[in-house]
C-alpha cells in the first residue's frame, strides 16, 4: 500500500515531488509512522524501483515468447524496453537514481530485479555471440551498446517531441535496427 501510494505520487510529481511527509499525509498517517516500514525516502524509492524493474523483467521475458532466433529476441526485447519505459516514465527516472551497484545497503538486495532485467536481455546476446551472429564477441559490450541506444531513444520519446505515433515508432525501429545491424557479422 505504501509503495503503491509512493508510485502514484512519483507518477504525478516526479522524484522531486516525493517526500515522506507528503506521502504520509496522503495515506492519513504521520510521517514517523512510515519509518516503521522504510528507514528513509531512499529506501522507499528503492522499493518502488524494485517493483518497477520486476515489471520490466516480465515485459522483457514476454517479448521473446516463441522466438528462437537470438537476433529476433534482441530486437523484440529492445522494443519491449522502450515501450515499457515510455508507458512507465517513473521507472526511467528511478533508473538514473537507483542503478545496480549504487544503491545504499540494505536496499541493494531489494533491487536485484534491476540486474535480473539486464541479465534477461543478455541471454539473447550471449546466444547470438555463441552462434557467431555478431562481430563483437564481448556480450557485456554488446549489451551496453544496445542498452545505450534504447535508453537514448527512450529519453527522446519521454521529452515529448510530438512527432506522431507512427513516426516515433519508426524512430525506435530505426535506432534498434541500425544498432543491431551494425553489430551483426
TIGULUM-18271 format. One record per residue (C-alpha): residue number from 1; residue in one letter; chain; x, y, z. Coordinates in Angstrom, 1 decimal. Layout:
BEGIN
  num  residuo  cadena       u       v       w
  NUM        A       A       X       Y       Z
...
This chain:
BEGIN
  num  residuo  cadena       u       v       w
    1        X       A     0.0     0.0     0.0
    2        X       A     2.8     2.4     0.9
    3        X       A     4.8     1.5    -2.2
    4        X       A     1.8     1.8    -4.4
    5        X       A     1.0     5.3    -3.0
    6        X       A     4.6     6.4    -3.5
    7        X       A     4.4     5.2    -7.1
    8        X       A     1.3     7.3    -7.7
    9        X       A     2.9    10.3    -6.1
   10        X       A     6.0     9.7    -8.3
   11        X       A     3.8     9.4   -11.4
   12        X       A     2.1    12.7   -10.6
   13        X       A     5.0    14.8    -9.4
   14        X       A     8.3    13.0   -10.3
   15        X       A    11.2    12.3    -7.9
   16        X       A    11.3    15.9    -6.5
   17        X       A     7.7    15.8    -5.5
   18        X       A     8.0    12.8    -3.2
   19        X       A     8.5    13.3     0.5
   20        X       A     7.7    11.0     3.4
   21        X       A     5.7    13.8     4.9
   22        X       A     3.6    14.3     1.8
   23        X       A     3.2    10.5     1.3
   24        X       A     2.1    10.1     5.0
   25        X       A    -0.4    12.9     4.7
   26        X       A    -2.0    11.2     1.6
   27        X       A    -2.2     7.9     3.5
   28        X       A    -3.7     9.6     6.6
   29        X       A    -0.8     8.7     8.9
   30        X       A     2.1    10.7    10.4
   31        X       A     5.5    10.7     8.7
   32        X       A     7.1     8.9    11.6
   33        X       A     4.7     6.0    11.1
   34        X       A     6.3     5.4     7.7
   35        X       A     9.7     4.9     9.4
   36        X       A     8.4     1.6    10.8
   37        X       A     8.5     0.3     7.2
   38        X       A    11.2     2.4     5.5
   39        X       A    14.3     4.0     7.1
   40        X       A    14.4     6.8     4.6
   41        X       A    13.0     8.3     1.4
   42        X       A    15.8     6.5    -0.5
   43        X       A    14.7     3.1     1.0
   44        X       A    11.1     3.8    -0.1
   45        X       A    12.2     4.8    -3.6
   46        X       A    14.3     1.7    -3.8
   47        X       A    11.3    -0.4    -3.0
   48        X       A     9.3     1.4    -5.8
   49        X       A    12.2     0.9    -8.2
   50        X       A    12.4    -2.8    -7.3
   51        X       A     8.8    -3.3    -8.3
   52        X       A     9.2    -1.3   -11.5
   53        X       A    12.3    -3.3   -12.5
   54        X       A    10.4    -6.5   -11.8
   55        X       A     7.7    -5.4   -14.2
   56        X       A    10.3    -4.6   -16.8
   57        X       A    11.8    -8.1   -16.3
   58        X       A     8.4    -9.6   -17.1
   59        X       A     7.9    -7.4   -20.2
   60        X       A    11.4    -8.5   -21.5
   61        X       A    10.5   -12.1   -20.9
   62        X       A     7.1   -11.9   -22.5
   63        X       A     8.6   -10.1   -25.6
   64        X       A    10.5   -13.2   -26.6
   65        X       A     7.8   -15.8   -26.3
   66        X       A     8.0   -18.1   -29.2
   67        X       A    11.2   -16.5   -30.7
   68        X       A    14.1   -18.9   -31.3
   69        X       A    16.4   -16.6   -33.3
   70        X       A    18.7   -14.7   -30.9
   71        X       A    18.8   -11.6   -33.1
   72        X       A    14.9   -11.5   -33.2
   73        X       A    14.9   -11.8   -29.4
   74        X       A    17.4    -8.9   -29.1
   75        X       A    15.2    -6.8   -31.4
   76        X       A    12.0    -7.8   -29.6
   77        X       A    13.5    -7.1   -26.1
   78        X       A    14.8    -3.7   -27.3
   79        X       A    11.3    -2.7   -28.5
   80        X       A     9.8    -4.0   -25.2
   81        X       A    12.3    -2.0   -23.2
   82        X       A    11.4     1.2   -25.0
   83        X       A     7.6     0.6   -24.9
   84        X       A     7.7    -0.3   -21.2
   85        X       A     9.7     2.8   -20.2
   86        X       A     7.6     5.1   -22.3
   87        X       A     4.5     3.6   -20.6
   88        X       A     6.2     3.9   -17.1
   89        X       A     8.3     7.1   -17.2
   90        X       A     8.7     6.8   -13.4
   91        X       A    10.9     3.8   -14.0
   92        X       A    13.1     5.8   -16.4
   93        X       A    13.6     8.4   -13.6
   94        X       A    14.3     5.8   -11.0
   95        X       A    16.8     4.0   -13.2
   96        X       A    19.0     7.1   -13.1
   97        X       A    19.0     7.2    -9.3
   98        X       A    18.8     3.6    -8.3
   99        X       A    21.0     1.5   -10.5
  100        X       A    22.6    -1.8    -9.6
  101        X       A    25.8    -1.2    -7.6
  102        X       A    25.0     2.3    -6.4
  103        X       A    22.1     1.6    -4.1
  104        X       A    22.9     2.1    -0.4
  105        X       A    22.7    -1.0     1.7
  106        X       A    20.5    -2.8     2.6
  107        X       A    18.4    -1.7    -0.4
  108        X       A    20.8    -3.3    -2.8
  109        X       A    19.4    -6.7    -2.3
  110        X       A    15.9    -5.3    -2.9
  111        X       A    16.9    -4.2    -6.4
  112        X       A    18.2    -7.5    -7.7
  113        X       A    15.4    -7.1   -10.2
  114        X       A    17.4    -4.4   -11.9
  115        X       A    20.2    -6.8   -12.5
  116        X       A    17.7    -9.5   -13.5
  117        X       A    16.3    -7.3   -16.3
  118        X       A    19.8    -6.7   -17.7
  119        X       A    20.6   -10.4   -17.4
  120        X       A    17.4   -11.4   -19.1
  121        X       A    18.3    -9.3   -22.1
  122        X       A    21.8   -10.6   -22.1
  123        X       A    20.6   -14.2   -22.7
  124        X       A    19.7   -13.4   -26.4
  125        X       A    23.0   -11.5   -26.8
  126        X       A    25.1   -14.4   -25.4
  127        X       A    23.2   -16.8   -27.7
  128        X       A    23.9   -14.6   -30.7
  129        X       A    27.6   -14.4   -29.8
  130        X       A    27.8   -18.2   -29.3
  131        X       A    26.2   -18.7   -32.7
  132        X       A    28.7   -16.4   -34.3
  133        X       A    26.0   -13.9   -35.4
  134        X       A    27.7   -10.8   -34.0
  135        X       A    31.0    -9.2   -34.9
  136        X       A    31.6    -8.2   -31.3
  137        X       A    32.3   -11.2   -29.1
  138        X       A    32.0    -9.5   -25.7
  139        X       A    28.4    -9.9   -24.6
  140        X       A    28.6    -7.2   -22.0
  141        X       A    29.9    -4.7   -24.6
  142        X       A    27.1    -5.7   -26.9
  143        X       A    24.5    -5.4   -24.1
  144        X       A    25.8    -2.0   -23.1
  145        X       A    25.8    -0.8   -26.7
  146        X       A    22.3    -1.9   -27.3
  147        X       A    21.1    -0.5   -23.9
  148        X       A    22.7     2.9   -24.7
  149        X       A    20.8     3.1   -27.9
  150        X       A    17.4     2.1   -26.5
  151        X       A    17.8     4.1   -23.4
  152        X       A    18.7     7.1   -25.6
  153        X       A    15.7     6.8   -27.9
  154        X       A    13.5     6.3   -24.8
  155        X       A    14.9     9.6   -23.4
  156        X       A    14.0    11.3   -26.7
  157        X       A    10.4     9.9   -26.6
  158        X       A    10.0    10.9   -23.0
  159        X       A    10.9    14.5   -23.9
  160        X       A     7.6    14.5   -25.8
  161        X       A     8.8    15.7   -29.2
  162        X       A     5.3    15.3   -30.6
  163        X       A     6.5    13.5   -33.7
  164        X       A     3.3    11.5   -34.0
  165        X       A     2.8     7.9   -33.0
  166        X       A     3.8     6.4   -36.4
  167        X       A     7.0     8.5   -36.7
  168        X       A     8.0     7.7   -33.1
  169        X       A     7.6     4.0   -33.8
  170        X       A     9.7     4.4   -37.0
  171        X       A    12.4     6.2   -35.0
  172        X       A    12.5     3.5   -32.4
  173        X       A    12.7     0.8   -35.0
  174        X       A    15.4     2.7   -37.0
  175        X       A    17.6     3.1   -33.9
  176        X       A    17.2    -0.6   -32.9
  177        X       A    17.7    -2.0   -36.4
  178        X       A    20.7     0.3   -37.0
  179        X       A    22.5    -0.8   -33.9
  180        X       A    21.7    -4.5   -34.3
  181        X       A    22.6    -4.5   -38.0
  182        X       A    25.8    -2.7   -37.1
  183        X       A    26.6    -5.5   -34.6
  184        X       A    25.9    -8.3   -37.0
  185        X       A    28.5   -10.2   -38.9
